[in-house]
Amino acid sequence: MAPGDAQGFGVDAAELARMTIPACITVGEGDKVTPPEDTAEACMDAAGVDRAALHRYVGDAARRFLDAHFGG
């Protein structure tokens, strides 16, 4: 997990483009700090990525975390 304010940590679009490791960037559609349109340039799916399955995985992971830690 990393802070959403990449620019605040000196990371620009060119720096993100050089990233060669897998990354999962998750942002809420109502996020005012790191809105989706600001993170879209960093999101490029590798061949064979099932975006719908990825969204289900992230949603399920968030639900399990919240249930485990906040008694859902």
N, C-alpha and C positions, 0 to 999 in steps of 0.2 A: 504494500500500500504506500502510495506517495502523495504528497500534497497536490491539490488540484491547481495551485497557482504556479505553474511551471515558469512563467516569465518572471515572477517574483524571486525565483531561485536561479535566474540567469540562463534559463533554458528557452531558446527561441525555436522557430519552425525548422531552421537548418539543423539545429542540434537534434531535434526529434527525428528528422529524416535520416540521421546517421544511426539511429537506434536499430540494432540488429537482433535483439532478443524479443521473444513473444511478450506482448503486453495486453492487458485487458483494461480498457478505460471505461469506467462506468460513470454516468452522469444522469441526474434526474431532469426530466423535461421542464420542471419549474425552477431549476437551480439558478440563482441570481449571481453566485460567485464564479462558477465555471459553467456557463450556459452551453448547451449542446453545440451551437453554431461555432463556438470558440474551440471546441475539442474535435470537431469533425475532420479537420485537416490531418490530425494525427491518426485517424482510424482508417486503416487499410486492411481488408481481410485477405488472408493467405488463401491460396487455391484450396477449395474443398471445405471452407469454413461454412457451417450452417448457422447463419445469424439468428434464426428463430430459436434453434436449440440453445445457442449461447445466451439469448435473452431469458429463456426458461431456466437455464442453469443459474444465472446470476440472481434471478428472482427467487428461486428455490433456496439458494445459499443465504440470501438476505433473510428470508422467512425463517429458516432453521436457526440462524444466529439470533434473531430477535426473540424467537420462541424460547431458545435455550437460556438466554440472558435476561429476558424481561417477562418470563412466565406466560408466553402467548398461548 
